[in-house]
């Protein structure tokens, strides 16, 4: 056999070996991710949702963060659902949770172990979505919550989520800005809630309409941080729309518009 033939065979063998190593890494990485999200308790929650007919099937991940994963699901009629699974193994955001839970009259006497806090966090998001949805604010419709799993309306189509405002500049930014401020006002006056972390990252655009999501940290107007959080929400929105050359309201005026029922 010629030297060149030997080299070609050796090169091909090295390529196959490299491919196999990469494949093994991908499989082990995927398995680690599944095991991180779907521990036995979470598997049982998903199973109970399937058994009750709330969930028909569960597909792939559509969004992944440090605290949770959002999966594309379907109900028994084939309608798209978003299934948000909070990671019970994640203790990183425990301290961040507490400032939004403490002072919220709806969630008193919460245990401070990580699992109890995460279960409360999921219930809090469900409750906040419910209050917002009931006053006709465009949010994902909440469907069910159990332990660390939240089932809600899927904003998007066929497993592809709607783009966030950060990645989808609207053609009519002035109109969208005013719609979002009206959401903030309605949320405050009719749902007695302040989003608390509103920005272009947690507003989707779907059918030319803004849709607010990630509602877990929202607090009632009686919360000790209410004024600070409201101001921050409006500052974030103003900062984003200023970049789109929208003439935004001054912070003080915008806050007054939100709080004052006569405006």
C-alpha positions as CSV (number, residue, x, y, z in Angstrom):
1,X,0.0,0.0,0.0
2,X,1.4,3.4,-0.9
3,X,2.3,6.1,1.7
4,X,-0.5,8.4,0.4
5,X,-3.1,5.7,0.8
6,X,-1.9,5.1,4.4
7,X,-2.2,8.8,5.1
8,X,-5.7,9.0,3.7
9,X,-6.8,6.0,5.8
10,X,-5.2,7.4,9.0
11,X,-6.8,10.8,8.3
12,X,-10.3,9.2,7.9
13,X,-9.9,7.1,11.1
14,X,-8.9,10.2,13.0
15,X,-12.0,12.1,11.6
16,X,-14.3,9.2,12.6
17,X,-12.7,9.1,16.1
18,X,-13.2,12.8,16.5
19,X,-16.8,12.6,15.3
20,X,-17.5,9.8,17.8
21,X,-16.0,11.8,20.7
22,X,-18.2,14.8,19.8
23,X,-21.3,12.6,19.5
24,X,-20.6,11.1,22.9
25,X,-20.1,14.6,24.4
26,X,-23.4,15.8,22.8
27,X,-25.3,12.8,24.2
28,X,-23.9,13.1,27.7
29,X,-24.5,16.9,27.6
30,X,-28.1,16.4,26.6
31,X,-28.6,13.7,29.2
32,X,-27.2,16.0,31.9
33,X,-29.6,18.7,30.9
34,X,-32.6,16.4,31.0
35,X,-31.5,15.0,34.4
36,X,-31.1,18.6,35.7
37,X,-34.6,19.6,34.7
38,X,-36.5,16.4,35.0
39,X,-35.7,14.9,38.4
40,X,-38.1,12.2,39.7
41,X,-40.4,14.7,41.3
42,X,-40.7,16.8,38.2
43,X,-41.3,13.7,36.1
44,X,-44.2,12.8,38.4
45,X,-45.7,16.4,38.0
46,X,-45.5,16.1,34.2
47,X,-47.1,12.6,34.4
48,X,-50.0,13.9,36.6
49,X,-50.6,16.8,34.1
50,X,-50.7,14.2,31.3
51,X,-53.0,11.9,33.3
52,X,-55.4,14.8,34.0
53,X,-55.6,15.7,30.4
54,X,-54.1,19.2,30.9
55,X,-51.1,18.2,28.8
56,X,-51.2,16.0,25.8
57,X,-47.6,16.0,24.8
58,X,-44.3,17.6,25.7
59,X,-41.7,18.5,23.0
60,X,-38.4,20.4,22.9
61,X,-37.0,23.4,24.7
62,X,-38.0,26.9,23.3
63,X,-36.2,29.0,25.9
64,X,-33.6,28.2,28.5
65,X,-32.4,30.3,31.4
66,X,-30.5,29.8,34.6
67,X,-33.7,29.4,36.7
68,X,-36.0,27.6,34.3
69,X,-36.6,25.9,30.9
70,X,-39.7,26.5,28.7
71,X,-40.9,23.6,26.6
72,X,-43.3,23.5,23.7
73,X,-46.3,21.3,24.6
74,X,-49.7,20.5,23.2
75,X,-53.0,19.9,24.8
76,X,-55.3,16.9,23.9
77,X,-56.8,19.0,21.1
78,X,-53.4,19.7,19.6
79,X,-53.4,23.4,20.8
80,X,-49.9,24.7,21.5
81,X,-48.9,25.2,25.2
82,X,-45.8,26.6,26.9
83,X,-44.6,24.4,29.8
84,X,-42.3,26.3,32.2
85,X,-40.2,24.1,34.5
86,X,-38.3,25.8,37.3
87,X,-35.1,24.1,38.2
88,X,-35.4,22.7,41.7
89,X,-31.6,22.2,41.7
90,X,-30.9,25.9,41.2
91,X,-30.3,27.8,44.4
92,X,-28.6,30.7,42.6
93,X,-31.6,33.0,42.5
94,X,-32.9,32.2,46.0
95,X,-31.8,35.5,47.5
96,X,-33.2,37.3,44.4
97,X,-36.6,35.7,45.0
98,X,-36.9,36.7,48.6
99,X,-37.1,40.4,48.1
100,X,-40.2,39.9,45.8
101,X,-41.9,37.4,48.1
102,X,-41.3,39.2,51.4
103,X,-43.9,42.0,51.7
104,X,-46.3,40.3,49.3
105,X,-49.5,39.8,51.4
106,X,-50.6,36.9,49.1
107,X,-47.6,34.7,50.1
108,X,-47.1,34.7,53.8
109,X,-45.4,32.1,56.0
110,X,-43.3,30.7,53.1
111,X,-40.6,28.3,54.0
112,X,-37.1,29.4,53.1
113,X,-35.7,26.1,51.8
114,X,-34.9,26.2,48.1
115,X,-37.7,23.8,46.9
116,X,-40.4,25.6,48.9
117,X,-39.4,28.9,47.5
118,X,-39.3,27.6,43.9
119,X,-42.8,26.1,44.3
120,X,-44.0,29.5,45.7
121,X,-42.3,31.3,42.8
122,X,-44.2,29.1,40.2
123,X,-47.5,29.8,42.1
124,X,-46.7,33.5,42.2
125,X,-46.2,33.6,38.5
126,X,-49.5,31.8,37.9
127,X,-51.3,34.1,40.2
128,X,-49.8,37.2,38.6
129,X,-50.6,36.0,35.1
130,X,-54.1,35.3,36.2
131,X,-54.7,38.7,37.7
132,X,-53.2,40.4,34.6
133,X,-55.2,38.2,32.1
134,X,-58.4,38.9,34.0
135,X,-58.1,42.6,33.4
136,X,-57.5,42.1,29.6
137,X,-53.7,42.7,29.6
138,X,-52.1,40.6,26.9
139,X,-50.1,38.0,28.7
140,X,-49.9,34.2,28.2
141,X,-53.1,32.8,29.5
142,X,-52.3,30.7,32.7
143,X,-53.7,27.1,32.5
144,X,-52.3,25.1,35.4
145,X,-49.5,25.1,38.0
146,X,-48.2,22.3,40.2
147,X,-45.0,22.4,42.3
148,X,-42.3,23.7,39.9
149,X,-44.3,23.4,36.7
150,X,-46.4,26.1,35.1
151,X,-48.5,25.5,32.0
152,X,-49.7,28.5,30.0
153,X,-50.6,29.7,26.5
154,X,-47.9,29.4,23.9
155,X,-47.2,32.7,22.3
156,X,-45.9,31.8,18.8
157,X,-46.6,29.0,16.3
158,X,-45.7,25.4,15.8
159,X,-43.1,25.5,18.6
160,X,-41.4,28.7,17.4
161,X,-41.9,31.4,20.1
162,X,-42.8,34.9,19.2
163,X,-39.8,37.3,19.0
164,X,-39.0,39.5,22.0
165,X,-39.1,43.3,21.5
166,X,-35.3,43.2,21.9
167,X,-35.0,41.3,18.6
168,X,-38.0,42.7,16.7
169,X,-38.2,46.4,16.3
170,X,-41.8,47.3,15.6
171,X,-42.7,49.4,12.6
172,X,-44.9,51.6,14.8
173,X,-42.8,52.1,17.9
174,X,-44.8,55.2,19.1
175,X,-48.0,53.1,19.2
176,X,-46.3,50.1,20.9
177,X,-44.8,52.4,23.5
178,X,-48.2,53.8,24.4
179,X,-49.7,50.3,24.5
180,X,-47.1,49.1,26.9
181,X,-47.5,52.1,29.2
182,X,-51.3,51.5,29.1
183,X,-50.6,47.9,30.2
184,X,-48.5,49.2,33.1
185,X,-51.3,51.5,34.1
186,X,-54.0,48.8,33.8
187,X,-51.8,46.3,35.6
188,X,-51.4,48.8,38.5
189,X,-55.0,50.2,38.7
190,X,-57.1,47.1,37.9
191,X,-54.9,44.1,38.8
192,X,-53.0,45.9,41.7
193,X,-49.7,44.7,40.3
194,X,-46.3,46.1,39.3
195,X,-44.3,43.9,36.9
196,X,-41.0,44.6,38.6
197,X,-38.7,43.6,35.8
198,X,-40.2,45.0,32.7
199,X,-37.9,45.6,29.7
200,X,-37.6,44.8,26.0
201,X,-36.4,41.3,27.0
202,X,-39.7,40.2,28.5
203,X,-42.1,41.7,26.0
204,X,-42.9,39.7,22.9
205,X,-44.5,41.0,19.7
206,X,-47.2,38.8,18.3
207,X,-49.8,39.7,15.7
208,X,-48.5,43.3,15.9
209,X,-49.4,43.4,19.6
210,X,-47.0,43.5,22.7
211,X,-47.4,40.5,25.0
212,X,-45.9,40.7,28.5
213,X,-44.3,37.6,30.0
214,X,-42.1,36.6,32.9
215,X,-44.5,37.7,35.6
216,X,-43.1,35.8,38.6
217,X,-41.5,38.8,40.3
218,X,-44.6,41.1,40.0
219,X,-45.7,42.6,43.3
220,X,-48.8,44.3,44.6
221,X,-48.9,48.1,45.1
222,X,-48.6,47.7,48.9
223,X,-45.2,46.0,48.5
224,X,-42.3,47.9,50.2
225,X,-40.5,48.1,46.9
226,X,-43.5,49.0,44.8
227,X,-42.6,52.6,44.0
228,X,-39.0,51.7,43.2
229,X,-40.0,48.8,40.9
230,X,-42.6,50.9,39.0
231,X,-40.0,53.6,38.4
232,X,-37.5,51.0,37.2
233,X,-40.0,49.5,34.8
234,X,-40.8,52.8,33.2
235,X,-37.1,53.8,33.0
236,X,-36.3,50.5,31.2
237,X,-39.1,51.0,28.7
238,X,-38.3,54.7,28.1
239,X,-34.6,53.8,27.6
240,X,-35.4,51.2,24.9
241,X,-38.0,53.4,23.0
242,X,-35.7,56.4,23.1
243,X,-33.3,54.4,20.9
244,X,-36.2,54.1,18.4
245,X,-36.6,57.9,18.4
246,X,-39.9,57.8,20.3
247,X,-40.8,60.9,22.3
248,X,-41.2,59.3,25.7
249,X,-42.9,60.7,28.8
250,X,-40.7,62.0,31.6
251,X,-40.4,59.4,34.4
252,X,-42.3,61.4,37.0
253,X,-45.1,62.2,34.6
254,X,-45.3,58.6,33.4
255,X,-45.4,57.3,37.0
256,X,-48.2,59.8,37.8
257,X,-50.2,58.7,34.8
258,X,-49.9,55.1,35.9
259,X,-50.9,55.7,39.6
260,X,-53.4,58.5,39.2
261,X,-56.9,57.2,38.1
262,X,-57.8,60.6,36.8
263,X,-55.1,60.5,34.1
